[in-house]
Amino acid sequence: MFYFLLDNKSLSVYSQTSSKQNLTLTYKAKLHLPILDTTSNSKKLNSIIAQALDEISEELSFTNNRCSIIIDDSLLFHSIIIRSKKFKNINEQIKNESELKWGKKIKNLYFISEERKTPKNIFHSVAIHHFLREKIKLNFNNFGLSIKYIIPMSSILTSGLKSTQFAVLKNGNKFQFFGNTRKGFMLFSAIFSGQKKTVEKRIGLLDLPIIKKSDLEKQGLKFIHFNRIKIVEYLANYIFDNVPLLNFNDSNKAQILSGDLKSNDSQYFPSPQRLNHNKFIKNLSSAILSLLFLAIVLSFFSNYDFLNIDQNQATIDKKNKVNNISEEVFLINPSDYMIANLLNIKEKFSDIDTFYILENSFIVNGESIDINKDGVSYSYKTKINFNDLLIRLFEIENDLKFKVFSDESKDPPSQNIVLRFENIENSFIALSEINKYSNISLIKATFDKSKNSLYFYLTILK
């Protein structure tokens, strides 16, 4: 396991030495631009993260390794939410109140939140810029790393604290204080310069405590001092002990309720022996409404011209090849090469007007280029069903259009899907997501900037 710490100006990696079990700083890469200056520019943000990882990869081998990434809180947005009965659930309330607080910024933010056992009904919400989260996931996956956690530093610092304690970070004369007080999460800073003291609260419901510099210099239980290596060591222990931590790598919602991780696992309940007539009638009514809704959706999507193109036949013709893909999760197939080449064209072409790729054909801006089969390594892949895939893709692009062509007659049965993206950047993020799963293959991809058309043709084995 590698542990990364990302702040505004650097990316550090920590790992265990071969002779000892303790963690050490292995490498620290200085970012070419500050993160906060690039969150509105996805290309620059992608470039600085990729360059830092490339620099570190010259010292370490990342392929087929797991990692956890700590995000410095200077890159994040914090909120305190007091639960209200006016809203259906806490996620709806967080979205509503965050919109009032952050305004138009909210559309670019990805939220996670927690409610500790003390106090209840007060949620600490943390947000990360959508571009920053996706560029982290994209680049770390491209370097062969499987991400376990993308975690706010504050979640590590406060998880083991009592309500009367504060975690302290020191940088020269400036001290940062983190706490889970009796009124929820609290973050503030203090600067000691000679006899002068400046205290600034960033967030929290309690009044600022009275702090003397002499109190910080004492070895006591109220102020727990941390440095970077201690933060990483605490994270390693928390992961080993399954301590609940906020994780940007998981779903966009409240993750910790009453101090415990909210389980997303589906549960099975056996049906009773006797027929429940009321439940039967309700289920029948739901089925009829679902069929009506499905008919409306299908009629809606059938109006799009892109669904009636001749190239759909190419997807069907290629399906037999995909059906023969091995079940081995480490297999490299033509889809992997195609996706890898698409993800790398931005490095070769400063401006992309068109591209067209098949298994043995790759044309960019009218220029035919060879499909590079070097640099694609074995990686562990899981499977995903069609519904879960769509949920993930719609999180990437809300305006995504699609059409499905199922074929149950084949063995194994499959679904051919046509996806249309409005945004080329989103399409590359979606490609990285698609590439995680062994039962999905890219058959063809086309892009024409002048026609604002970008299509992916996929086959999903059921």
Secondary structure, DSSP 8 states (H G I E B T S, - for coil): -EEEEE-SSEEEEEEE-SS-SSEEEEEEEE-SS-GGGTTT-HHHHHHHHHHHHHHHHTTS--TTEEEEEEE-GGGSEEEEEE--TTSSSHHHHHHHHHHHHHGGGGGGEEEEEE--SSSTTEEEEEEEEHHHHHHHHHHHHHTTEEEEEEEEHHHHHHHT--TT-EEEEEETTEEEEEEEETTEEEEEEEEEETTEEEEEEEE-SS------HHHHHS--SSEEEE-HHHHHHHHHHHHHTT-----TTS-SSEEEETTEE-----------SS--HHHHHHHHHHHHHHHHHHHHHHHHHTT-GGGG-TTHHHHHHHHHHHHT--S-TT---HHHHHHHHHHHHHHH-SS-SEEEEETTEEEETTEE-----SS------B---HHHHHHHHHHH-TT-EEEEEEETTSSS-EEEEEEE-S-HHHHHHHHHHHTTBTTEEEEEEEEETTTTEEEEEEEEE-
